[in-house]
Amino acid sequence: MQQLETPAVHRLLRSPVGRALDTQWLEQLKTRTLRRDFAVQRARAAADVALGSSPERYLRAVDAPPAPSLHDRIEAALARYAPRRETALEATERWETVVWDPASTVSERLAAERERRRTEHRRRDATDCFGFLVDDHYVPPVAYDVPDPGTTITKYHTGLASPETVYRYPERPPRVERSGWVPGPDTVEYWLRFPSPSPFVGDDAVARVYEPADAGGEVPTLVYYGGLGMANDCVDYWPEEAFLGRTLAPDGVRVVLPDAPWHGRREPLGRFSGEAYLARAPESMLQLYATAAVEAGVFVEWARGEGSSVVLGGISLGGIVTMHVAGRCDAWPTAARPDAVLPVAATGDVDAVLVEGGLTPLLDLDDVLGGAGWYPRLHELGPVLNPPASCGIDPDGVFPVFGCRDDLVPTHTLTATLDAWDVPPANRTAWETGHFGVLLRAIRGDLEGVVGSALAFAVDGADGANGVDPVVRRSDDAHGRATPK
């Protein structure tokens, strides 16, 4: 049977070449190129709402100044992009019809998935269309629409007094729908969806799931959220898919990779993946945390219904969501609470990161927040913007990973919360690297031991964190059930 494959770039990153990339110089280079990458995506997202209009209107949609000298090139770029977008939308529509149709065949679903992913990658990889505009003209990395501090703080006055109202789990969780499956590299892959119970969004929560190809019986589950701006399975190479989904599933672990709000297949029209999280900061940030946290609880409860112990994790933005769940889920039903958590390159002090972290000036967010009057009022949103000061699960089940040289999310903004939560020092993994270096080391497999420890704790409780080999392998029993050995 034909199957999906992981791109060769993943093997390259796991080779000695990938190890050579983990340097401070390349960390700084990646950080500097992030602004341009976002600006190209901003130009592409503006085209989604300005196709067929004039260059003047397009530049307004980009949030860029007028540029009469570039009108001819803009028209040519829009003409080049238009069929690319149409092809991708048509492929996605066919995919939606096929994978959710119980009568479709595996071959039909496989063909639809390959075409959707190929055309979506081509649509989003738009540097050849709009790179000149970023290089020759001012295109902002984000089209900001930051709210007024006084109005926002008044709007959330109830939540600031009682944060549990913002992070409330639904009394009746939505029904989770499961798609047809497609074959991957020694995996079975399918999608989940349900109407988001959050008042801050109006779409479906979605996730891609990876299971062992020959699984039987119960397997432990890892639910894991990616970082800011990730397009997930709308592009050819999705790191979390490669180093988690298609690495752990063949060894007996179910991996659930959700799209955070406004990311991946949840990208809003006119915004690129993740832009909406920044555009109305800090209000949009707390809205994403609250939405993703509650949705994570639904994914945890779904996995529990499959007879599974569950670890919740995430990197960067996903790590912050994980911290919120860990701190707040004691007010939720038991079934929605993860057994252990794995926050990677996260923070426990978001407003401190907005002041001290390197991402804020890189994306002009410091100027925008300052101009709107958010300095020094950010701390007033702390009760809903930051994870709480106490942990809502057993601190022995918290397994944080962070980079000691992280300039985007300074380490002390996480460790202070870990100390307040009484997370054991033995559970903390510190790597001598920066923010992007943490992702690179995860891609290279360095995260697997920590994942194994968290899964062992989830399966066996405290004994799993003391003396159990933290590697989850497929057992030799007749059902291929995953057990820690």
C-alpha positions in Angstrom: 0.0 0.0 0.0 1.2 3.5 -0.8 1.8 5.8 2.2 2.7 9.3 3.3 6.4 10.0 3.8 8.4 12.4 5.9 10.5 14.9 3.8 14.3 14.2 3.5 15.1 17.5 5.3 14.2 15.8 8.6 17.0 13.2 8.0 19.4 16.0 7.2 18.6 17.9 10.4 19.1 14.7 12.4 22.5 14.1 10.7 25.8 15.6 11.8 24.9 18.6 9.6 22.0 19.3 11.9 24.2 19.3 15.0 26.5 21.9 13.4 23.5 24.3 13.1 23.2 24.6 16.9 25.4 27.6 17.3 24.9 31.1 18.7 25.7 32.6 15.3 22.9 30.6 13.6 20.5 31.3 16.5 21.0 35.0 15.9 20.6 34.6 12.1 17.4 32.7 12.6 16.1 35.3 15.0 16.9 38.1 12.5 15.3 36.4 9.6 12.1 35.8 11.6 10.9 39.4 10.9 11.3 39.0 7.2 9.6 35.6 7.2 6.6 37.2 9.0 6.5 40.1 6.6 6.4 37.8 3.6 3.5 36.0 5.2 1.8 39.3 5.9 2.1 40.2 2.2 0.7 36.8 1.3 -2.2 37.1 3.7 -3.1 40.5 2.4 -3.3 39.1 -1.1 -5.9 36.6 0.1 -8.3 39.6 0.6 -7.1 41.9 -2.1 -7.0 39.7 -5.2 -8.6 41.4 -8.1 -8.2 44.9 -6.7 -5.8 47.7 -7.3 -2.2 47.8 -6.0 -3.2 50.8 -3.9 -5.9 48.7 -2.1 -3.5 45.8 -1.8 -0.9 48.0 0.0 -3.6 49.2 2.4 -4.4 45.5 3.1 -0.7 44.8 3.8 -0.7 47.8 6.1 2.2 49.3 4.1 2.8 52.8 2.8 1.9 53.8 -0.8 4.4 52.8 -3.5 3.4 53.9 -7.0 6.7 52.8 -8.4 6.0 49.2 -7.4 2.4 48.9 -8.9 3.4 47.0 -12.0 5.4 44.4 -9.9 2.5 44.1 -7.4 0.0 43.4 -10.2 2.3 40.8 -11.6 2.8 39.2 -8.1 -0.9 39.1 -7.5 -1.5 37.5 -10.9 1.1 34.8 -10.1 -0.3 34.1 -6.7 -4.0 34.0 -7.7 -4.1 30.6 -9.4 -1.9 29.1 -6.7 -4.4 30.1 -4.1 -7.4 28.9 -6.1 -5.7 25.5 -6.6 -5.0 25.1 -2.9 -8.6 26.1 -1.9 -10.0 23.6 -4.4 -7.8 20.8 -3.1 -8.7 21.6 0.5 -12.4 21.5 -0.3 -12.0 18.1 -2.0 -10.0 16.9 1.0 -12.7 18.0 3.5 -15.3 16.1 1.5 -13.2 12.9 1.2 -11.6 12.4 4.6 -14.9 13.1 6.5 -16.9 10.8 4.2 -17.3 7.4 5.9 -17.8 5.8 2.4 -14.4 7.1 1.0 -11.6 4.6 0.4 -8.1 4.8 1.8 -6.7 5.4 -1.7 -9.1 8.4 -2.2 -8.1 9.9 1.2 -4.4 9.4 0.5 -4.6 11.1 -2.8 -6.7 14.0 -1.4 -4.3 14.5 1.5 -1.2 14.5 -0.8 -2.8 17.1 -3.1 -4.0 19.3 -0.2 -0.7 19.3 1.4 1.3 19.9 -1.8 -0.9 22.8 -2.9 -1.2 24.4 0.5 2.6 24.4 0.9 2.9 26.0 -2.5 0.4 28.7 -1.6 2.0 29.6 1.7 5.6 29.4 0.4 5.1 32.8 -1.3 8.5 34.4 -1.1 8.9 34.2 -4.9 5.7 36.2 -5.3 6.1 38.8 -2.5 9.7 38.8 -1.3 10.6 41.8 -3.5 8.0 43.9 -1.7 9.5 43.1 1.7 13.0 43.8 0.4 12.2 47.0 -1.6 9.5 48.5 0.6 8.3 48.7 4.2 6.0 45.7 5.0 5.3 45.3 8.7 5.7 41.8 10.2 2.3 42.1 11.8 -0.7 44.4 11.0 -1.4 45.5 14.6 -4.7 46.6 16.0 -3.8 46.8 19.7 -6.8 47.6 22.0 -6.9 50.3 24.6 -5.6 49.3 28.0 -8.4 50.9 30.1 -11.2 49.4 27.9 -9.6 45.9 27.9 -9.0 45.8 31.6 -12.6 46.9 32.3 -13.8 44.3 29.8 -12.1 41.5 31.7 -12.7 42.8 35.3 -14.7 39.7 36.2 -12.1 37.4 34.9 -9.3 39.3 36.6 -11.1 38.8 39.9 -11.9 35.2 39.1 -9.6 33.8 36.4 -11.4 30.4 36.5 -14.3 32.1 34.7 -12.0 32.8 31.7 -10.6 29.2 31.7 -13.8 27.5 32.6 -14.2 23.9 31.2 -17.6 23.3 29.6 -20.2 21.3 31.6 -21.0 19.4 28.4 -17.9 19.0 26.3 -18.5 18.9 22.5 -18.6 15.6 20.7 -15.2 14.8 19.0 -15.5 13.6 15.4 -12.9 11.3 13.9 -12.0 11.2 10.2 -11.1 8.3 8.0 -7.4 7.3 8.2 -4.5 7.4 5.9 -1.3 5.3 6.0 2.0 7.0 7.1 5.5 5.6 7.6 4.6 2.8 10.0 1.7 4.9 11.3 -2.0 5.3 11.0 -3.0 9.0 10.7 -6.3 10.7 11.0 -7.9 13.9 12.1 -10.2 15.0 15.0 -12.5 18.0 15.1 -15.1 19.5 17.4 -16.8 22.9 17.7 -14.6 25.0 20.0 -16.4 25.6 23.3 -14.5 29.0 23.7 -16.4 32.3 23.4 -13.3 33.8 21.8 -13.4 31.9 18.5 -16.1 30.6 16.2 -14.5 27.7 14.4 -13.7 24.0 15.0 -10.8 22.8 17.1 -8.8 20.4 14.9 -5.9 18.0 15.4 -3.9 15.4 13.5 -3.4 12.0 15.2 -0.6 9.4 14.8 -1.0 5.9 16.0 1.1 2.7 15.6 0.2 0.9 12.4 -0.3 -2.4 14.3 -1.6 -1.0 17.6 -3.9 -3.1 19.7 -5.2 -2.5 23.2 -4.4 0.7 25.1 -1.5 3.0 24.2 -0.4 6.2 26.1 -1.2 9.5 24.5 0.9 12.7 24.0 -1.1 15.8 23.1 1.4 18.4 21.9 1.0 22.0 20.7 3.5 23.7 18.4 5.0 27.2 18.4 3.9 30.7 17.2 3.4 31.0 13.4 3.6 27.3 12.6 1.4 26.2 9.7 1.5 22.5 10.8 0.2 20.1 8.2 -0.4 22.8 5.7 3.3 22.6 4.7 5.5 19.8 3.5 7.8 19.7 6.6 6.2 19.9 10.0 8.9 19.3 12.7 6.5 18.1 15.4 5.0 15.6 13.0 8.5 14.2 12.2 10.1 14.2 15.6 7.0 13.2 17.6 4.2 11.8 15.6 6.1 9.7 13.2 8.9 8.8 15.6 6.9 7.9 18.8 3.8 6.3 17.1 5.8 3.3 15.7 7.1 2.8 19.3 3.6 2.5 20.8 2.5 6.1 21.6 -0.6 7.9 20.3 0.4 11.4 19.4 -2.2 14.2 19.0 -1.0 17.4 17.4 -3.7 20.1 17.6 -3.8 23.4 15.6 -3.8 26.2 18.1 -6.4 28.9 17.5 -5.5 31.0 14.4 -2.8 28.6 13.3 -2.5 26.1 10.5 -5.9 25.1 9.1 -7.5 27.6 11.4 -5.8 30.6 9.8 -8.3 33.5 9.5 -8.8 35.1 6.1 -6.5 38.0 5.7 -4.1 36.9 8.5 -1.2 34.5 8.3 -0.8 31.6 10.7 -0.4 33.0 14.2 -0.7 36.7 13.3 -4.0 37.1 15.1 -2.3 36.1 18.3 0.0 39.1 18.1 -2.3 41.6 16.3 -4.5 42.6 19.2 -2.0 41.9 22.0 -2.2 41.5 24.9 -5.9 40.7 24.7 -5.5 38.3 21.8 -2.8 36.4 23.7 -5.0 35.7 26.7 -7.8 34.7 24.4 -5.6 32.2 22.7 -4.4 30.8 26.0 -7.9 30.4 27.3 -9.2 28.9 24.1 -6.3 26.5 23.5 -6.3 25.4 27.2 -9.9 24.4 27.2 -9.6 22.7 23.8 -6.6 20.8 25.2 -8.8 19.6 28.0 -11.2 18.2 25.4 -8.4 16.4 23.6 -7.2 15.0 26.9 -10.7 13.8 27.7 -11.1 12.2 24.3 -7.8 10.3 24.8 -8.9 9.3 28.2 -12.0 7.8 26.6 -9.7 5.7 24.4 -8.5 4.1 27.6 -5.3 6.1 27.7 -3.0 7.8 30.2 -2.2 11.3 28.8 0.7 13.7 28.7 0.1 17.3 27.5 3.0 19.3 26.1 4.0 22.0 23.8 6.9 24.2 22.7 7.1 28.0 23.0 3.5 29.2 22.5 2.4 25.6 23.0 4.4 25.5 26.1 2.6 28.5 27.6 -0.7 26.8 26.8 0.6 23.7 28.7 1.6 25.8 31.7 -1.9 27.3 31.8 -3.5 23.9 31.7 -1.1 22.6 34.4 -1.9 25.5 36.6 -5.7 25.6 36.1 -7.0 22.1 35.4 -7.6 21.3 39.1 -10.9 23.1 38.6 -11.8 20.8 35.7 -13.3 17.4 35.6 -10.8 14.6 36.3 -11.1 13.2 32.8 -9.9 16.5 31.3 -6.7 16.8 33.4 -3.5 15.5 32.0 -1.5 13.0 34.0 1.8 14.8 33.3 2.9 17.9 31.4 5.9 18.8 29.2 6.3 22.6 28.7 9.2 23.3 26.3 10.8 26.7 25.9 7.8 28.2 27.8 7.3 30.9 30.3 5.3 31.4 33.5 5.4 35.2 33.2 4.0 36.4 29.8 4.0 40.1 30.7 7.7 39.9 31.7 8.5 38.3 28.3 6.6 41.1 26.6 8.9 43.6 28.3 12.2 41.7 28.4 12.0 39.1 25.6 13.7 39.6 22.2 10.7 38.9 20.1 8.9 42.1 21.2 11.3 44.6 19.6 12.0 42.3 16.7 8.3 42.5 15.6 7.8 46.1 16.7 5.4 45.0 19.4 7.2 47.1 22.0 6.5 50.3 20.1 2.9 49.4 19.5 2.2 48.4 23.1 4.0 51.5 24.3 2.1 53.7 21.9 -1.2 52.3 23.1 -0.3 52.9 26.7 0.2 49.3 27.8 3.5 50.1 29.6 3.4 49.8 32.6 -0.2 48.4 32.7 0.5 44.9 31.4 0.8 43.5 34.9 -2.9 44.3 35.5 -3.8 41.5 33.1 -1.5 39.1 34.9 -4.2 37.0 36.5 -5.5 35.8 33.1 -2.4 36.4 31.0 0.0 34.4 33.1 -0.3 30.8 34.5 -1.3 30.9 38.2 1.1 30.8 41.1 0.2 27.3 42.1 0.2 24.1 40.2 -3.0 22.2 39.5 -1.4 18.8 39.1 1.2 16.8 41.0 4.4 18.9 40.6 6.3 15.6 40.2 4.4 15.3 36.9 5.8 18.5 35.4 8.8 18.0 33.1 10.0 21.4 31.7 12.7 21.8 29.1 14.3 25.1 28.3 17.3 26.8 26.7 19.8 28.5 29.0 20.7 31.0 26.3 17.1 31.8 25.3 16.8 35.5 24.5 13.3 35.4 23.2 11.8 33.7 26.3 14.3 34.4 29.1 14.8 31.4 31.3 14.1 33.2 34.6 10.5 33.9 33.5 9.9 30.1 33.6 12.1 29.0 36.5 10.4 31.4 39.0 7.1 29.7 38.3 8.6 26.2 38.5 10.1 27.2 41.9 6.7 28.4 43.1 5.1 25.2 41.9 7.7 23.0 43.7 8.7 21.3 40.5 11.6 19.0 41.4 15.0 20.1 40.1 15.5 16.5 38.8 12.5 17.0 36.5 14.0 20.1 34.8 16.0 19.8 31.6 18.2 22.8 30.7 20.1 22.8 27.4 22.9 25.1 26.6 21.2 26.6 23.6 18.8 29.4 22.5 15.1 29.4 21.7 15.5 28.0 18.2 18.2 25.7 19.4 15.6 24.0 21.7 13.5 23.2 18.6 16.6 21.9 16.7 17.6 19.7 19.6 14.0 18.4 19.8 14.1 17.6 16.0 17.4 15.8 16.6 15.8 13.5 19.1 17.1 15.0 22.4 13.5 15.5 23.7 12.7 11.8 23.4 14.1 10.9 26.9 12.1 13.6 28.6 8.9 12.5 26.7 9.6 9.0 27.9 9.9 10.1 31.5 6.6 12.0 31.3 4.9 9.1 29.7 6.3 6.7 32.3 5.0 9.0 35.1 1.6 9.2 33.4 1.4 5.4 33.0 2.8 4.3 36.4 2.4 7.4 38.6 5.3 8.4 40.9 7.0 5.1 40.4 7.3 5.8 36.7 9.5 8.8 37.5 11.8 6.8 39.8 13.6 3.9 38.5 11.6 3.2 35.3 13.6 3.2 32.1 12.1 6.4 30.4 11.8 4.8 27.0 8.4 3.7 25.7 8.7 0.8 23.3 6.2 -1.5 21.6 5.8 -4.5 23.8 6.1 -8.1 22.5 2.6 -9.1 23.5 0.1 -10.3 20.9 -1.6 -6.9 20.7 1.5 -4.7 20.4 0.3 -2.7 23.3 2.7 0.2 24.3 4.2 -0.3 27.8 7.1 1.3 29.5 10.0 -1.1 29.7 
